Amino acid sequence: MNTSIKKKSKEEVSCKLVSKGSPGAERSDLVCSEPDEIIQIEELMTPFYREIARELPGPIPHYNYSSYHLFCLRKNLLPYLKKLNKNYSVNLSSKKNGYIMSIVAEIYEGDKYINLKGKELEYVKKAIQKVIQMYPMCLLYDFSDLKYDYKYRGKYHKQWATDLISDIFSNKSEKYKFKRGRIYTSLIDYPNHEEVWENKNLKIYNLIEEAFEKGAIYLSPKKQDFTKEWNMLLYYKGINLYYPNWNINIVEDKVSFLYDKMNSVWRFIYYDGRNGKQWRKVDVRNYEQLMILLS
């Protein structure tokens, strides 16, 4: 939608805020008696706007968005901003633009406003147009964030988390989509969409934490022999997630250990605290050989 308006000549105008509605449920409309000058606003204008009331009494001013439109825009724009700077965030503000209040995106790094220019500005403008087309789907979880977590520095951990959640959510309702290491969902049916989003996001985080501690990994049907070789049990019924039915202190990172074995990396380096307390290197090809190390 094109919200640009040609600039008019400057005129003296009379505008005031007028309260409407019943007590306790008032809203304020900006009422202008004459055409207002179009002011120059930030370049990151979205197609969302709200009309300004011109006279009272009169029809309720038209607007073309809901709070959920803006919620989706904020969430879906974040991955694009992180490609520029992982600390960037977006704030959506309402700016007067003639007879409409335009919704404008403002980029921040912490509390510092960032005035984007050149290629970065054009990149974000295009990103805004892309993410608006994604409505009503909004970003629920982004696995690129895992690389900033101390727990997920192993070379397999991002792949592991992606496999884990994509398999779980591929068996859920069509309201979930998995794309490029991100989960998207529609919360359009929830008036309290922000609260629902927080709960679902936390649930995914806790699922990842629990699965990591257990060493649960995704195994395709072609890899079922691997579960026998390493004494693994089904983690979730109906999906291809398995965890080792053992807890051995010399294997601190079971996820990386099992991914190594799936990729035929047999060498295992561990700390032997019994005989001379030293680091050892051995080849381990199955669960039985691992048990021998403890005998």
C-alpha positions as CSV (number, residue, x, y, z in Angstrom):
1,M,0.0,0.0,0.0
2,N,1.4,3.4,-1.0
3,T,0.9,6.0,1.8
4,S,3.0,8.7,0.2
5,I,1.3,12.1,-0.2
6,K,2.5,15.1,-2.2
7,K,3.7,18.0,-0.1
8,K,1.2,20.8,0.2
9,S,2.0,24.5,0.7
10,K,2.4,25.6,4.3
11,E,-0.8,27.0,5.9
12,E,-1.9,28.1,9.2
13,V,-3.9,25.2,10.7
14,S,-5.9,24.6,13.8
15,C,-5.5,21.1,15.4
16,K,-6.5,19.9,18.8
17,L,-7.0,16.7,20.7
18,V,-10.6,15.8,21.4
19,S,-11.7,13.0,23.7
20,K,-14.4,10.7,22.5
21,G,-16.2,7.7,24.1
22,S,-17.8,6.9,27.4
23,P,-16.1,7.7,30.7
24,G,-13.3,5.2,31.4
25,A,-13.1,4.2,27.7
26,E,-12.2,7.5,26.1
27,R,-9.8,7.9,23.2
28,S,-8.2,11.0,21.9
29,D,-8.5,12.0,18.2
30,L,-6.5,14.7,16.6
31,V,-8.9,17.0,14.8
32,C,-7.7,19.5,12.2
33,S,-9.8,22.2,10.7
34,E,-7.6,22.8,7.6
35,P,-5.2,20.7,5.5
36,D,-2.0,20.1,7.4
37,E,1.5,20.3,5.9
38,I,3.1,17.0,5.1
39,I,6.2,16.8,7.3
40,Q,9.4,14.9,6.5
41,I,9.5,11.7,8.5
42,E,11.9,8.8,8.8
43,E,12.6,6.7,5.7
44,L,11.6,3.5,7.4
45,M,7.9,4.1,6.9
46,T,5.6,1.0,7.0
47,P,2.3,0.8,5.0
48,F,0.4,0.9,8.3
49,Y,-1.5,4.1,9.2
50,R,-4.4,5.6,11.0
51,E,-6.5,8.6,9.8
52,I,-6.8,11.7,11.9
53,A,-10.3,12.9,12.6
54,R,-11.1,16.1,10.7
55,E,-14.2,17.1,12.4
56,L,-16.5,16.1,15.3
57,P,-19.0,14.6,15.3
58,G,-18.0,12.3,12.5
59,P,-17.1,8.8,11.5
60,I,-14.5,6.8,13.4
61,P,-11.1,7.4,11.7
62,H,-10.0,4.5,9.5
63,Y,-6.9,2.5,10.3
64,N,-5.4,-0.5,8.4
65,Y,-3.7,-2.5,11.2
66,S,-4.1,-4.2,14.5
67,S,-1.8,-4.6,17.5
68,Y,-1.1,-8.1,16.1
69,H,0.1,-6.7,12.8
70,L,2.7,-4.6,14.6
71,F,3.6,-7.5,16.9
72,C,4.4,-9.7,13.8
73,L,6.3,-6.9,12.2
74,R,8.6,-6.5,15.2
75,K,9.2,-10.2,15.7
76,N,9.8,-11.0,12.0
77,L,12.1,-8.1,11.4
78,L,14.6,-9.1,14.1
79,P,16.5,-11.8,12.1
80,Y,17.1,-9.3,9.3
81,L,18.4,-6.7,11.8
82,K,20.7,-9.3,13.4
83,K,22.5,-9.7,10.1
84,L,23.5,-6.1,10.4
85,N,24.2,-6.1,14.1
86,K,23.2,-8.8,16.7
87,N,22.3,-6.0,19.2
88,Y,19.8,-4.2,16.9
89,S,16.2,-4.0,17.9
90,V,13.2,-2.2,16.4
91,N,10.6,0.2,17.9
92,L,7.4,1.1,16.0
93,S,6.3,4.6,16.6
94,S,3.3,6.7,15.2
95,K,4.3,9.8,13.3
96,K,2.0,12.6,12.1
97,N,2.0,12.7,8.3
98,G,-0.6,15.1,7.0
99,Y,-4.1,13.7,7.7
100,I,-2.7,10.3,8.8
101,M,-0.6,8.9,11.6
102,S,2.0,6.7,9.9
103,I,3.7,3.7,11.7
104,V,7.4,4.1,11.4
105,A,10.2,1.7,12.3
106,E,13.0,3.0,14.4
107,I,16.2,1.0,14.9
108,Y,18.1,0.9,18.2
109,E,21.3,-0.5,19.6
110,G,20.4,-0.7,23.3
111,D,19.1,2.8,24.1
112,K,20.9,4.4,21.2
113,Y,18.9,5.3,18.1
114,I,20.6,4.2,14.9
115,N,20.2,6.4,11.8
116,L,20.6,3.9,9.0
117,K,22.0,5.1,5.7
118,G,22.9,3.8,2.3
119,K,22.8,0.0,1.8
120,E,21.8,-0.7,5.3
121,L,18.8,1.6,5.0
122,E,17.7,0.0,1.7
123,Y,18.2,-3.5,3.2
124,V,15.9,-2.8,6.1
125,K,13.3,-1.1,3.9
126,K,13.1,-4.2,1.7
127,A,13.0,-6.4,4.8
128,I,10.0,-4.6,6.1
129,Q,8.1,-5.3,2.9
130,K,9.1,-9.0,3.0
131,V,8.0,-9.6,6.6
132,I,4.7,-7.8,6.2
133,Q,3.8,-10.5,3.6
134,M,4.4,-13.2,6.3
135,Y,1.3,-12.1,8.3
136,P,-0.3,-13.8,10.3
137,M,2.8,-15.9,10.9
138,C,5.2,-14.5,13.5
139,L,8.7,-15.6,14.6
140,L,8.5,-17.8,17.7
141,Y,12.1,-19.0,18.0
142,D,15.3,-18.4,16.2
143,F,18.1,-21.0,16.5
144,S,20.8,-18.6,15.4
145,D,20.6,-17.3,18.9
146,L,22.0,-20.5,20.2
147,K,25.6,-19.7,19.1
148,Y,25.7,-16.9,21.8
149,D,24.8,-19.4,24.6
150,Y,27.8,-21.0,26.4
151,K,26.2,-24.4,26.2
152,Y,25.9,-24.6,22.5
153,R,29.4,-24.0,21.3
154,G,29.9,-27.6,20.1
155,K,30.3,-27.9,16.3
156,Y,27.1,-30.0,16.1
157,H,24.9,-28.1,18.5
158,K,23.2,-25.8,16.1
159,Q,22.5,-28.7,13.8
160,W,21.2,-30.7,16.7
161,A,18.8,-28.1,17.9
162,T,17.5,-27.5,14.4
163,D,16.9,-31.2,13.8
164,L,15.3,-31.6,17.3
165,I,12.7,-28.9,17.0
166,S,12.0,-29.3,13.3
167,D,11.1,-32.9,13.9
168,I,8.9,-32.1,16.9
169,F,7.0,-29.3,15.2
170,S,6.7,-31.0,11.8
171,N,4.2,-33.3,13.6
172,K,2.2,-30.5,15.1
173,S,-0.7,-28.5,13.5
174,E,-0.3,-26.4,10.4
175,K,0.0,-23.3,12.6
176,Y,3.7,-24.0,12.9
177,K,6.2,-23.6,10.1
178,F,9.9,-24.3,10.3
179,K,12.2,-22.3,7.9
180,R,15.9,-21.7,8.0
181,G,16.4,-22.6,11.6
182,R,13.4,-20.6,12.8
183,I,10.0,-21.5,14.0
184,Y,7.0,-19.4,12.9
185,T,3.5,-19.6,14.3
186,S,0.2,-17.8,14.0
187,L,-1.3,-16.3,17.2
188,I,-3.9,-14.3,15.4
189,D,-6.7,-16.1,17.3
190,Y,-5.2,-15.0,20.7
191,P,-6.2,-11.5,22.0
192,N,-3.3,-11.9,24.5
193,H,-0.9,-12.9,21.8
194,E,2.2,-11.4,23.6
195,E,1.5,-13.5,26.7
196,V,0.9,-16.6,24.6
197,W,4.1,-16.0,22.7
198,E,6.1,-15.7,25.9
199,N,4.8,-19.0,27.1
200,K,5.4,-20.9,23.9
201,N,8.9,-19.4,23.5
202,L,9.8,-20.5,27.1
203,K,8.4,-24.0,26.4
204,I,10.7,-24.4,23.5
205,Y,13.7,-23.1,25.5
206,N,12.9,-25.6,28.3
207,L,12.5,-28.4,25.8
208,I,16.0,-27.7,24.4
209,E,17.5,-27.6,27.8
210,E,16.0,-30.9,28.9
211,A,16.8,-32.6,25.6
212,F,20.4,-31.4,25.8
213,E,20.9,-32.8,29.3
214,K,19.5,-36.2,28.3
215,G,21.5,-36.2,25.0
216,A,18.3,-36.7,22.9
217,I,19.0,-36.5,19.2
218,Y,17.1,-36.8,16.0
219,L,17.5,-40.1,14.0
220,S,16.0,-40.8,10.6
221,P,14.3,-44.2,10.0
222,K,17.5,-45.2,8.2
223,K,19.5,-44.7,11.4
224,Q,17.5,-47.1,13.6
225,D,20.5,-49.5,13.9
226,F,22.3,-46.7,15.7
227,T,19.8,-46.9,18.6
228,K,20.8,-50.5,19.2
229,E,24.5,-49.9,18.9
230,W,24.3,-47.2,21.5
231,N,21.5,-48.4,23.8
232,M,19.1,-45.6,23.1
233,L,15.4,-45.2,23.9
234,L,12.6,-43.3,22.3
235,Y,12.4,-39.8,23.7
236,Y,9.0,-38.7,22.3
237,K,6.4,-41.1,21.0
238,G,5.5,-40.6,17.3
239,I,8.7,-38.7,16.4
240,N,12.3,-39.8,15.7
241,L,14.0,-38.5,18.8
242,Y,16.1,-40.9,20.9
243,Y,18.3,-40.5,24.0
244,P,21.0,-42.7,25.5
245,N,19.8,-45.1,28.2
246,W,22.9,-44.4,30.2
247,N,24.6,-41.5,32.1
248,I,28.4,-41.8,32.2
249,N,30.4,-39.1,33.8
250,I,33.3,-39.3,31.3
251,V,30.9,-38.3,28.5
252,E,30.2,-34.7,29.5
253,D,28.5,-33.7,26.2
254,K,26.4,-36.6,25.0
255,V,25.0,-34.7,22.0
256,S,28.5,-34.1,20.5
257,F,29.6,-37.6,21.4
258,L,26.7,-39.2,19.6
259,Y,26.9,-36.9,16.6
260,D,30.6,-37.9,16.3
261,K,29.7,-41.5,16.2
262,M,27.0,-41.0,13.6
263,N,29.7,-39.3,11.5
264,S,32.1,-42.2,12.1
265,V,34.4,-40.2,14.3
266,W,35.5,-43.0,16.6
267,R,38.2,-41.3,18.5
268,F,37.1,-40.4,22.0
269,I,39.2,-38.2,24.3
270,Y,38.3,-38.4,28.0
271,Y,39.8,-37.8,31.4
272,D,40.6,-40.9,33.4
273,G,40.6,-39.9,37.1
274,R,41.5,-43.4,38.3
275,N,44.9,-44.6,37.1
276,G,47.3,-41.7,37.2
277,K,44.6,-39.2,36.4
278,Q,45.4,-38.5,32.8
279,W,43.8,-37.7,29.5
280,R,43.2,-40.8,27.3
281,K,42.5,-41.3,23.6
282,V,40.7,-44.4,22.5
283,D,38.4,-45.6,19.6
284,V,34.9,-46.3,20.7
285,R,32.4,-47.8,18.2
286,N,29.5,-48.9,20.3
287,Y,28.0,-48.9,23.8
288,E,29.8,-52.1,24.8
289,Q,33.2,-50.6,24.1
290,L,32.2,-47.5,26.1
291,M,31.4,-49.7,29.1
292,I,34.8,-51.4,28.9
293,L,36.4,-48.0,29.7
294,L,34.6,-48.1,33.0
295,S,35.6,-51.6,34.0
